[in-house]
Amino acid sequence: MFGEANVEADTQVIRQKLLEIAAAGDITHYSDIAPLAGLNMGSEVDRIRMAQILGNISSAEYQAGRPLLSAIVVFKDEFRPGDGFFKLAERLGLYHGGDRDEYWVKELQRVRDYWASPPSEEGAPPRMAAIGE
């Protein structure tokens, strides 16, 4: 559906912005980051692409032993992430059903804790507490 090179470039641009936001301890909205990739959240096709981009980012973060960075992206009107966030967390074995808000708040805190003082070297992440620890 989308060119691989474009998805990769968009993923890098959005990831960089999310890292800045996470380091500041903030959150953002889908509609605020969508324009970075030339996307409009009013378009179903663009919403699918945004889900793909955020899924790529959080999957890579998980594989690197870091929390799901997309936890900081929420809907403006609901102040919580979309279904894709929870589905990805479930596929990764991090979310096992139950209270979505409770899981999200814990993951959001993990993101904030991690990026408040990121490792000095990319290959040496600090120990991350498991959810519920």
C-alpha positions as CSV (number, residue, x, y, z in Angstrom):
1,M,0.0,0.0,0.0
2,F,2.8,2.5,0.9
3,G,6.3,2.6,-0.3
4,E,8.7,1.0,2.1
5,A,11.2,3.9,1.9
6,N,8.5,6.4,2.7
7,V,7.3,4.5,5.7
8,E,10.8,4.1,7.0
9,A,11.5,7.8,6.5
10,D,8.2,8.8,8.2
11,T,8.9,6.4,11.0
12,Q,12.3,8.0,11.7
13,V,10.9,11.5,11.6
14,I,8.0,10.7,14.0
15,R,10.2,8.6,16.3
16,Q,12.6,11.5,16.7
17,K,9.7,13.8,17.6
18,L,8.4,11.3,20.1
19,L,11.8,11.0,21.7
20,E,11.9,14.8,22.2
21,I,8.4,14.7,23.7
22,A,9.2,11.8,25.9
23,A,12.4,13.4,27.2
24,A,10.3,16.5,28.2
25,G,7.9,14.2,30.0
26,D,5.0,15.2,27.8
27,I,2.4,13.5,25.7
28,T,1.2,14.4,22.2
29,H,-1.9,13.8,20.0
30,Y,-2.2,11.8,16.8
31,S,-3.3,14.9,15.0
32,D,-0.2,16.8,16.1
33,I,2.3,14.4,14.8
34,A,0.5,13.3,11.7
35,P,1.6,16.3,9.6
36,L,5.2,15.3,10.2
37,A,4.6,12.4,7.8
38,G,2.2,14.4,5.6
39,L,-0.8,12.6,7.1
40,N,-4.3,13.8,7.9
41,M,-6.1,11.9,10.7
42,G,-9.4,12.7,9.0
43,S,-8.4,10.2,6.3
44,E,-8.9,6.5,7.0
45,V,-5.9,5.6,4.8
46,D,-3.7,8.0,6.7
47,R,-4.9,6.7,10.1
48,I,-3.9,3.2,8.9
49,R,-0.5,4.5,7.9
50,M,-0.1,6.3,11.3
51,A,-1.0,3.0,13.1
52,Q,1.7,1.2,11.0
53,I,4.3,3.9,11.8
54,L,3.6,3.9,15.5
55,G,3.5,0.1,15.5
56,N,6.9,0.0,13.9
57,I,8.3,2.4,16.4
58,S,7.0,0.6,19.5
59,S,7.9,-2.8,18.1
60,A,11.5,-1.6,17.6
61,E,11.5,-0.1,21.1
62,Y,10.3,-3.4,22.6
63,Q,13.0,-5.4,20.7
64,A,15.6,-3.0,22.1
65,G,14.3,-3.6,25.7
66,R,12.7,-0.2,26.0
67,P,9.0,0.8,26.9
68,L,6.5,1.3,24.1
69,L,7.2,4.9,23.0
70,S,3.8,5.2,21.3
71,A,2.2,5.3,24.8
72,I,2.7,9.1,24.7
73,V,0.4,9.4,21.7
74,V,-3.3,9.9,22.5
75,F,-6.5,11.1,21.1
76,K,-7.3,14.7,21.9
77,D,-10.9,14.0,22.9
78,E,-10.3,10.8,24.8
79,F,-6.9,11.4,26.3
80,R,-5.8,7.8,25.7
81,P,-4.1,5.8,23.0
82,G,-6.1,4.0,20.3
83,D,-6.9,0.3,20.0
84,G,-3.8,-0.4,18.0
85,F,-1.6,0.5,21.1
86,F,-3.3,-2.2,23.2
87,K,-3.4,-4.7,20.4
88,L,0.3,-4.4,19.9
89,A,1.0,-4.6,23.6
90,E,-1.1,-7.8,23.7
91,R,0.8,-9.3,20.7
92,L,4.0,-8.5,22.5
93,G,2.8,-10.2,25.6
94,L,2.8,-7.0,27.7
95,Y,-0.9,-6.5,28.1
96,H,-3.2,-9.4,29.1
97,G,-6.5,-7.7,29.0
98,G,-8.2,-6.0,32.0
99,D,-8.2,-2.3,32.7
100,R,-6.8,-0.6,29.7
101,D,-6.3,2.7,31.5
102,E,-4.4,1.1,34.3
103,Y,-2.0,-0.6,31.8
104,W,-1.6,2.5,29.7
105,V,-0.8,4.7,32.7
106,K,1.9,2.2,33.8
107,E,3.4,2.0,30.4
108,L,3.3,5.8,30.1
109,Q,5.2,6.1,33.3
110,R,7.8,3.6,32.1
111,V,8.3,5.7,29.0
112,R,8.7,8.9,31.1
113,D,11.0,7.2,33.6
114,Y,13.2,5.8,30.8
115,W,13.5,8.9,28.7
116,A,13.8,11.3,31.6
117,S,17.4,10.0,31.9
118,P,18.2,8.0,28.7
119,P,21.3,5.9,28.6
120,S,24.5,7.7,27.4
121,E,25.2,4.9,24.9
122,E,22.5,3.5,22.6
123,G,23.7,-0.1,23.4
124,A,23.6,0.2,27.1
125,P,20.0,0.8,28.3
126,P,19.3,0.9,32.0
127,R,17.5,-1.9,33.6
128,M,13.7,-1.5,33.1
129,A,11.3,-2.6,35.8
130,A,8.6,-5.0,34.6
131,I,5.1,-3.6,34.7
132,G,3.7,-4.2,38.1
133,E,7.1,-4.3,39.8
